[in-house]
Amino acid sequence: MTDNKVQISTSEKIYADSLIQTGKDGAMKFDEILNDLNIIKEITSQSKDLVAVMENPAIDDKTKYEIIDSVFSKQVNDKIINFLKVLISKKRFQELNNIVQAYSDELDKINNIKRAEVISAVELSKEQMQKLTKKLQNKLKKNVVIKSSLDKNIIGGLIIKIDDDVIDNSLKNKLESLGKNII
């Protein structure tokens, strides 16, 4: 499930597919690639200066490669470092976060995973989450991964978001509907 419905470009999808191919070829495991990409994403989200340097056309690629090596070589596989260098040479480093999202989405397809967001007024018990997960898995015929959050404003019930679909079974929604029907 893409957060905030990020629009993935064709080029970002192509770069993500190249990472998928790296996993299919056995050069790295899919989860290792995702882990390395998430490490990079985390570091770049915390260092706006690093991103500014990587995206600055006035700084030569060789210098950027040296920075990439010094920042990531101890934490990330060489194949992913080389991937970053390709992004730099093609002037596509700014697309990194969307490439990571596209890779993650494609990996979910490969693993038959569907991501759902569940919003409730009170925290659901472990048993309730397991029952909800099982129901969604039976309905969707996929492995379901649920991200849950709380929103006291819905009063009671649940809101379930899966891709563009929203199932609003909240008490707030039911009261609003009842109010519209009375008027």
C-alpha positions as CSV (number, residue, x, y, z in Angstrom):
1,M,0.0,0.0,0.0
2,T,1.7,3.2,-1.1
3,D,1.6,5.9,1.5
4,N,-0.2,9.0,0.4
5,K,-0.8,7.5,-3.0
6,V,2.6,8.4,-4.4
7,Q,2.5,8.4,-8.2
8,I,5.3,6.1,-9.5
9,S,6.8,7.1,-12.8
10,T,7.7,4.7,-15.6
11,S,11.5,5.2,-15.0
12,E,11.1,4.6,-11.2
13,K,9.3,1.4,-12.0
14,I,12.0,0.3,-14.4
15,Y,14.7,0.9,-11.7
16,A,12.6,-1.0,-9.1
17,D,12.2,-3.8,-11.7
18,S,16.0,-4.0,-12.0
19,L,16.3,-4.5,-8.3
20,I,13.6,-7.2,-8.5
21,Q,15.7,-8.9,-11.2
22,T,18.7,-8.7,-8.9
23,G,16.7,-10.8,-6.4
24,K,15.4,-13.2,-9.0
25,D,18.9,-13.8,-10.3
26,G,20.0,-14.7,-6.7
27,A,22.6,-12.0,-6.5
28,M,20.9,-10.8,-3.3
29,K,17.8,-11.9,-1.5
30,F,14.7,-9.8,-1.9
31,D,14.5,-8.9,1.8
32,E,18.2,-8.0,1.9
33,I,17.6,-5.6,-1.0
34,L,14.6,-4.0,0.8
35,N,16.5,-3.8,4.1
36,D,19.5,-2.0,2.4
37,L,17.1,0.3,0.6
38,N,15.3,1.1,3.9
39,I,18.7,1.9,5.5
40,I,19.5,4.3,2.7
41,K,16.1,5.8,2.9
42,E,16.4,6.3,6.6
43,I,19.9,7.9,6.3
44,T,18.8,10.2,3.5
45,S,15.7,11.3,5.3
46,Q,17.8,12.3,8.3
47,S,20.5,14.1,6.2
48,K,19.1,16.8,3.9
49,D,22.7,17.9,3.2
50,L,23.6,14.5,1.8
51,V,20.6,14.6,-0.5
52,A,21.4,18.2,-1.6
53,V,24.9,17.1,-2.5
54,M,23.7,14.0,-4.4
55,E,21.2,16.1,-6.4
56,N,23.5,19.1,-7.0
57,P,24.6,19.1,-10.7
58,A,27.6,21.3,-9.9
59,I,29.3,18.5,-7.9
60,D,30.9,15.9,-10.1
61,D,29.9,12.3,-10.1
62,K,33.3,11.0,-8.9
63,T,32.9,13.1,-5.7
64,K,29.4,11.8,-5.2
65,Y,30.6,8.2,-5.6
66,E,33.2,8.7,-2.9
67,I,30.6,10.2,-0.6
68,I,28.3,7.2,-1.3
69,D,31.1,4.8,-0.6
70,S,32.1,6.5,2.7
71,V,28.5,6.8,4.0
72,F,27.1,3.4,3.0
73,S,29.9,0.9,2.4
74,K,29.8,-0.5,6.0
75,Q,26.0,-0.8,6.1
76,V,24.9,-1.7,2.5
77,N,25.7,-4.4,0.0
78,D,28.1,-3.4,-2.8
79,K,25.4,-4.2,-5.4
80,I,23.1,-1.6,-3.8
81,I,25.9,1.0,-3.6
82,N,26.5,0.4,-7.4
83,F,22.8,0.9,-7.9
84,L,23.0,4.3,-6.1
85,K,25.9,5.2,-8.4
86,V,23.8,4.4,-11.4
87,L,21.1,6.7,-10.1
88,I,23.7,9.4,-9.6
89,S,25.2,9.0,-13.1
90,K,21.7,9.0,-14.7
91,K,20.7,12.1,-12.6
92,R,17.9,10.1,-10.9
93,F,18.9,10.2,-7.2
94,Q,15.9,12.3,-6.4
95,E,13.7,9.4,-7.4
96,L,15.2,7.1,-4.8
97,N,12.2,7.1,-2.4
98,N,9.7,6.4,-5.1
99,I,11.9,3.6,-6.4
100,V,12.0,2.1,-2.9
101,Q,8.2,2.3,-2.8
102,A,7.8,0.7,-6.3
103,Y,10.2,-2.1,-5.2
104,S,8.3,-2.7,-2.0
105,D,5.0,-2.8,-3.9
106,E,6.4,-5.2,-6.5
107,L,7.8,-7.4,-3.7
108,D,4.3,-7.5,-2.1
109,K,2.9,-8.8,-5.4
110,I,5.6,-11.5,-5.6
111,N,4.9,-12.5,-2.0
112,N,1.1,-12.3,-2.4
113,I,0.8,-9.6,0.3
114,K,-1.9,-7.0,0.5
115,R,-1.4,-4.1,2.9
116,A,-4.4,-2.8,4.9
117,E,-4.8,0.1,7.3
118,V,-7.2,-0.3,10.2
119,I,-8.3,2.7,12.1
120,S,-10.2,2.2,15.4
121,A,-11.3,4.3,18.3
122,V,-9.7,1.9,20.8
123,E,-6.7,-0.4,20.5
124,L,-7.7,-3.8,19.2
125,S,-6.6,-6.9,21.2
126,K,-4.2,-9.4,19.7
127,E,-7.1,-11.8,19.2
128,Q,-9.2,-9.2,17.5
129,M,-6.3,-8.3,15.1
130,Q,-5.8,-12.0,14.3
131,K,-9.5,-12.5,13.6
132,L,-9.6,-9.4,11.4
133,T,-6.5,-10.5,9.6
134,K,-7.9,-14.0,8.9
135,K,-11.2,-12.5,7.6
136,L,-9.4,-10.2,5.3
137,Q,-7.1,-13.0,4.1
138,N,-10.1,-15.2,3.3
139,K,-11.8,-12.4,1.5
140,L,-8.8,-11.2,-0.5
141,K,-7.1,-14.5,-1.0
142,K,-3.8,-12.9,-0.1
143,N,-1.5,-12.6,3.0
144,V,-2.7,-9.5,4.7
145,V,-0.4,-7.1,6.7
146,I,-2.3,-4.7,8.8
147,K,-1.0,-1.3,10.0
148,S,-3.3,-0.2,12.8
149,S,-3.8,3.3,14.2
150,L,-6.2,5.0,16.7
151,D,-8.6,7.8,16.1
152,K,-10.9,8.6,19.0
153,N,-13.1,10.7,16.7
154,I,-14.6,7.6,15.0
155,I,-16.2,6.9,18.4
156,G,-16.4,3.1,17.8
157,G,-16.1,0.5,15.1
158,L,-13.5,0.3,12.4
159,I,-12.3,2.0,9.2
160,I,-10.4,-0.4,6.9
161,K,-8.4,1.0,4.0
162,I,-7.1,-1.3,1.3
163,D,-5.6,0.5,-1.7
164,D,-8.3,2.8,-2.9
165,D,-11.1,0.9,-1.1
166,V,-12.4,2.2,2.2
167,I,-14.8,0.2,4.4
168,D,-16.2,2.7,7.0
169,N,-17.9,0.7,9.7
170,S,-17.4,3.4,12.3
171,L,-20.0,4.6,14.7
172,K,-19.4,8.2,13.6
173,N,-20.2,7.3,10.0
174,K,-23.3,5.4,11.0
175,L,-24.5,8.4,13.1
176,E,-23.8,10.7,10.2
177,S,-25.8,8.5,7.8
178,L,-28.6,8.2,10.3
179,G,-28.7,12.0,10.6
180,K,-28.9,12.4,6.8
181,N,-31.7,9.9,6.6
182,I,-33.7,11.6,9.3
183,I,-33.5,15.1,7.6
